[in-house]
Every structure is written in structure tokens, then in C-alpha cells.
């Protein structure tokens, strides 16, 4: 709030506009304070617009593009993953809980020390997670790799980054991981992480001048039949690395002509005896963004 002491001025309140951008089968739509607005621009243009916040703010302010989409669970019924030609990359060992889990699973293979060192190293762990072809959206099935017996979901705040390297939004990601394959040998990481339908993102992109607050929670619940078999939460404040730091390393000598997404790591790891089963429903929720739900095949 900015107060002007001169009596000829009326105090004004400057309000931060927060918008949720959805990709649907037919177009992009924006949700803001209960109203929906159609966005008549190709998806690749939107996610590479460095001034996306201002672009969408102007659209909302005009009040000329209001629409009434059919909704299901509070989001457009035909919502798809917010991705087109972008790659999804991922950062690993950015939470202390992730470090300890990786050290435990790879101890017998002699790889535990790798994860201990990368947690405190200058250079973060960054790897290619998925292409759009290997990615699903809200409500779609994810795939349990057939040669793994220990697959777990990893809930992650995901950065949406323009081709210039500027973060233009935030979404929810589910990074399916085969802990037995990675634990057998850290060099098997690409096979443990990247396979058909290994990633899910959505349901929306949070477009705001500021990232989610440090105290914003990331919550995950796994439902098997009618039972909740796992539930936990963490806070964004637990991420060790700055988003600018991760983005800078991702773009070092590495161009992304269509932009990209970057999963920022997980602080929620189910116990060692847990593995996903067919029909399990994974629900991931991040304050301010929404809820991403997927079923396992």
C-alpha cells in the first residue's frame, strides 16, 4: 500500500494480479478472480512472451474476451498439459530429504557419496526428463516402467521458462522415478527417469510478478482403492537452490528455441517399502497453482 501525505491525493492500493493460464484442446484461457478469458494466441508464443504477465493483465483489464468454459473439478473440462514443443528438464537433490533418499537407495552400488557431494556442490544436478511426447496432463494415465519394481511419484514445483531464459510462470510436475534402477547404478539415471508417460504437468501455469511464497506448501496424496496409502507435505522454502541459479545452469551453452520447463526437485519421498501399483491415484497440490491428479497404468 502506498500512502500519499498530500491531502489533495487519495490513498491508492496497488494490487498484485495473479492469473492461472490453462491450455485446452481448443485454445488457451486465463482465470482471474472467478472470471475466464479466452486468449487468441498460439501456445508457443504465449510461453515465450517475456512480458506474459503484462500481456494477460491487459487482456483481463479490457473485459472483452470473457468466456464461460465447461468446468470439471473447477478447471476447464478439456484441459491438457501446458506444453507444446518444449522439453522438460529436472533438477535433482535440491532438498535434504531427496539427498538422503538417493544416498540410501544407491549405497550398495557405491554411489551414495555422489548425492552427498552434489547437494553442496556449486554445479547442480540437471538432466533431461521428458519431451512433450512423453508427457501427460491432468487426469491422464502415467506409465509404470515394466522393468522396475520400485516406482514412486515425485511432486515438484516446475518453472516455465521462455527461450530467453526468463521464468514466466510456475506449474505442478510429477516426476515418476524408478528408484531400483537408479539405485542399482547412478549411470542408469536416464532409464530410471525418462520413458513413455513418465512426466505429468498442469493443470495451469501460475502467472505472477512474484514466485510462490516460501511458505507455500507442496502436498501429495496417493489413494489406492478407497484408502489413502501415503500422504505428506513440504514447503517451497526447503528448496536449497535459487530458481535463478538453476535456470542459469540449464541455459549454459544450451539453447531452448521453444522455451522449456524445469522441475525443481522433490522434498517428499515415500518410505522405502512403498511402490506404486496399477490404479493408484496420485494427487499433487501446490498453494496458488491448483491440483494435479493422475492414475497409474
For each residue, the residues with C-beta under 8 A, 3 or more apart:
1: 11 13 14
2: 11 12 13 14
3: 11
4: 9 11 12
5:
6: 9
7:
8:
9: 4 6
10:
11: 1 2 3 4
12: 2 4
13: 1 2
14: 1 2
15:
16: 208 209 210
17: 32 53 57 60 208 209
18: 32 206 207 208 288
19: 30 31 32 53 56 57 60 206 207 208
20: 30 31 32 204 205 206 207 289 290
21: 28 29 30 39 46 52 56 82 169 204 205 207
22: 28 29 30 31 75 76 79 82 203 204 205
23: 28 43 79 80 81 82 83 84
24: 27 28 29 69 76 78 79 80
25: 78 80
26: 78
27: 24 38 39 40
28: 21 22 23 24 38 39 41 43 46
29: 21 22 24 36 37 38 39 67 69 76
30: 19 20 21 22 36 37 39 56 59 60 207
31: 19 20 22 34 35 36 37 204
32: 17 18 19 20 35 37 60
33:
34: 31
35: 31 32 60 66
36: 29 30 31 66 67 68 69 76
37: 29 30 31 32 56 59 60 65 66 67
38: 27 28 29 65 67
39: 21 27 28 29 30 46 56 59 65
40: 27 65
41: 28 45 46
42: 45 46
43: 23 28 46 47 82 84
44: 47 48 84 85 258 259
45: 41 42 48 49
46: 21 28 39 41 42 43 49 52 55
47: 43 44 52 82 84 86 160 162 168 169 205 259
48: 44 45 162 163 164 258 259
49: 45 46 52 55 162 168
50: 162 164 166 168
51: 54 55
52: 21 46 47 49 55 56 162 168 169 207
53: 17 19 56 57 168 207 208 209
54: 51 57 58
55: 46 49 51 52 58 59
56: 19 21 30 37 39 52 53 59 60 207
57: 17 19 53 54 60 61
58: 54 55 61 62
59: 30 37 39 55 56 62 65
60: 17 19 30 32 35 37 56 57 63
61: 57 58
62: 58 59 65
63: 60 66
64:
65: 37 38 39 40 59 62
66: 35 36 37 63
67: 29 36 37 38
68: 36
69: 24 29 36 76 77 78
70: 76 77 78
71: 74 75 76 77
72: 75 76 77
73: 291
74: 71 290
75: 22 71 72 79 138 203 204 290
76: 22 24 29 36 69 70 71 72 79
77: 69 70 71 72
78: 24 25 26 69 70
79: 22 23 24 75 76 137 138 202 203 204
80: 23 24 25 137 202
81: 23 132 135 136 137 138 140 200 201 202
82: 21 22 23 43 47 137 160 171 201 202 203 204 205
83: 23 86 88 132 135 201 261
84: 23 43 44 47 132 258
85: 44 132 258
86: 47 83 132 256 258 259 260 261
87: 128 130 131 132 256 258 260 261
88: 83 128 129 130 131 135 158 173 199 201 260 261 262 263
89: 126 127 128 129 250 260 261 262 263
90: 126 127 128 129 156 173 175 193 262 263 265
91: 94 124 125 126 241 246 262 263 264 265
92: 98 102 118 124 125 126 127 265
93: 98 99 102 115 118 119 124 125 265
94: 91 98 124 239 240 241 246 264 265
95: 98 99 234 238 239 240 265 266 267
96: 99 100 119 238 240 267
97: 100 101 234 238 266 267 268 269
98: 92 93 94 95 101 102 265 266 267 269
99: 93 95 96 102 103 115 116 119
100: 96 97 103 104
101: 97 98 104 105 179 269
102: 92 93 98 99 105 106 112 115 182
103: 99 100 106 107 112 113 115 116
104: 100 101 107 112 272
105: 101 102 179 180 182 183 272
106: 102 103 109 110 111 112 114 115 182 183 185 186
107: 103 104 110 111 112
108: 183
109: 106 183 184 185 186
110: 106 107 113
111: 106 107 114 115 183 185 186
112: 102 103 104 106 107 115 116
113: 103 110 116 117
114: 106 111 117 118 186
115: 93 99 102 103 106 111 112 118 119
116: 99 103 112 113 119 120
117: 113 114 120 121
118: 92 93 114 115 121 123 124 125
119: 93 96 99 115 116 240
120: 116 117
121: 117 118 124
122:
123: 118 249
124: 91 92 93 94 118 121 241 245 246 249
125: 91 92 93 118
126: 89 90 91 92 246 249 250 262
127: 89 90 92 189 190 193
128: 87 88 89 90 190 194
129: 88 89 90 175 193 194 198 199 263
130: 87 88 134 135 194 198 199
131: 87 88 134 135
132: 81 83 84 85 86 87 135
133:
134: 130 131 194 195 196 197 198 199
135: 81 83 88 130 131 132 197 199 200 201
136: 81 140 141 142 197 199 200 294
137: 79 80 81 82 140 200 201 202 203
138: 75 79 81 200 202 203 292 293 294
139: 293 294 295
140: 81 136 137 197 200 294 295
141: 136 197 294 295 296 297
142: 136 153 174 176 197 198 200 282 294 295 296 297
143: 176 195 196 197 198 297
144: 148 151 176 276 278 296 297
145: 148 151 176 178 181 195 198
146:
147: 181
148: 144 145 151 178 180 181 192
149: 180 275
150: 178 179 180 183 275
151: 144 145 148 176 177 178 179 275 276
152: 176 177 179 269 270 274 275 276
153: 142 174 175 176 177 220 222 276 282 284
154: 174 175 176 177 263 266 268 269
155: 172 173 174 218 219 220 266 268 284 286
156: 90 172 173 174 175 218 263 264 265 266
157: 170 172 173 212 218 236 239 263 264 286
158: 88 170 171 172 173 201 261 262 263 264
159: 167 169 170 243 246 247 261 262 264
160: 47 82 167 168 169 170 171 205 259 261
161: 165 166 167 168 247 250 256 259 260 261 262
162: 47 48 49 50 52 165 166 167 168 259
163: 48 255 256 257 258 259
164: 48 50
165: 161 162 247 248 251
166: 50 161 162
167: 159 160 161 162 170 211 243 247
168: 47 49 50 52 53 160 161 162 205 207
169: 21 47 52 159 160 205 206 207 208
170: 157 158 159 160 167 205 206 208 211 212 286 289
171: 82 158 160 201 202 204 205 206 261 289
172: 155 156 157 158 201 202 203 284 285 286 289 290 291 292
173: 88 90 155 156 157 158 199 200 201 261 263 292
174: 142 153 154 155 156 199 200 201 282 284 292 294
175: 90 129 153 154 156 193 198 199 263 266
176: 142 143 144 145 151 152 153 154 193 198 199 200 276
177: 151 152 153 154 182 192 193
178: 145 148 150 151 181 182 191 192 193
179: 101 105 150 151 152 182 183 192
180: 105 148 149 150 183 184
181: 145 147 148 178 184 188 191 192
182: 102 105 106 177 178 179 185 186 188 189 192 193
183: 105 106 108 109 111 150 179 180
184: 109 180 181 188
185: 106 109 111 182 188
186: 106 109 111 114 182 189
187:
188: 181 182 184 185 191 192
189: 127 182 186 192 193
190: 127 128 193 194
191: 178 181 188 194 195
192: 148 177 178 179 181 182 188 189
193: 90 127 129 175 176 177 178 182 189 190 198
194: 128 129 130 134 190 191 198
195: 134 143 145 191 198
196: 134 143
197: 134 135 136 140 141 142 143 200 297
198: 129 130 134 142 143 145 175 176 193 194 195
199: 88 129 130 134 135 136 173 174 175 176 263
200: 81 135 136 137 138 140 142 173 174 176 197 292 294
201: 81 82 83 88 135 137 158 171 172 173 174 261 292
202: 79 80 81 82 137 138 171 172 290 292
203: 22 75 79 82 137 138 172 290 291 292
204: 20 21 22 31 75 79 82 171 289 290
205: 20 21 22 47 82 160 168 169 170 171
206: 18 19 20 169 170 171 212 288 289
207: 18 19 20 21 30 52 53 56 168 169
208: 16 17 18 19 53 169 170 211 288
209: 16 17 53
210: 16 213
211: 167 170 208 236 243
212: 157 170 206 216 236 286 287 288 289
213: 210 216 236 287 288
214: 235 236 237
215: 235 236 237
216: 212 213 235 236 286 287 288
217: 233 234 235 236 285 286 287
218: 155 156 157 233 234 235 236 267 268 284 285 286
219: 155 231 232 233 284 285 286
220: 153 155 230 231 232 233 268 282 283 284 285
221: 228 230 231 282 283
222: 153 228 229 230 231 270 276 280 281 282 283
223: 226 227 228 229 280 281 283
224: 227 229 277 279 280 281
225: 279
226: 223
227: 223 224
228: 221 222 223 231
229: 222 223 224 274 280
230: 220 221 222 270 271 274
231: 219 220 221 222 228
232: 219 220 268 270
233: 217 218 219 220 268
234: 95 97 217 218 238 267 268
235: 214 215 216 217 218 238 267
236: 157 211 212 213 214 215 216 217 218 239
237: 214 215
238: 95 96 97 234 235 267
239: 94 95 157 236 264 265 267
240: 94 95 96 119
241: 91 94 124 245 246 264 265
242: 245 246
243: 159 167 211 246 247 264
244: 247 248
245: 124 241 242 248 249
246: 91 94 124 126 159 241 242 243 249 250 262 264
247: 159 161 165 167 243 244 250 251 262
248: 165 244 245 251 252
249: 123 124 126 245 246 252
250: 89 126 161 246 247 254 256 260 262
251: 165 247 248 254 255 256
252: 248 249
253:
254: 250 251
255: 163 251
256: 86 87 161 163 250 251 259 260
257: 163
258: 44 48 84 85 86 87 163
259: 44 47 48 86 160 161 162 163 256
260: 86 87 88 89 161 250 256
261: 83 86 87 88 89 158 159 160 161 171 173 201
262: 88 89 90 91 126 158 159 161 246 247 250
263: 88 89 90 91 129 154 156 157 158 173 175 199
264: 91 94 156 157 158 159 239 241 243 246
265: 90 91 92 93 94 95 98 156 239 241
266: 95 97 98 154 155 156 175 269
267: 95 96 97 98 218 234 235 238 239
268: 97 154 155 218 220 232 233 234
269: 97 98 101 152 154 266
270: 152 222 230 232 274
271: 230 274
272: 104 105
273:
274: 152 229 230 270 271
275: 149 150 151 152
276: 144 151 152 153 176 222 280 282 296
277: 224 280 296
278: 144 296 297
279: 224 225 295 296
280: 222 223 224 229 276 277 295 296
281: 222 223 224 293 294 295 296
282: 142 153 174 220 221 222 276 293 294 295 296
283: 220 221 222 223 291 292 293
284: 153 155 172 174 218 219 220 291 292 293
285: 172 217 218 219 220 290 291 292
286: 155 157 170 172 212 216 217 218 219 289 290
287: 212 213 216 217
288: 18 206 208 212 213 216
289: 20 170 171 172 204 206 212 286
290: 20 74 75 172 202 203 204 285 286
291: 73 172 203 283 284 285
292: 138 172 173 174 200 201 202 203 283 284 285
293: 138 139 281 282 283 284
294: 136 138 139 140 141 142 174 200 281 282
295: 139 140 141 142 279 280 281 282
296: 141 142 144 276 277 278 279 280 281 282
297: 141 142 143 144 197 278
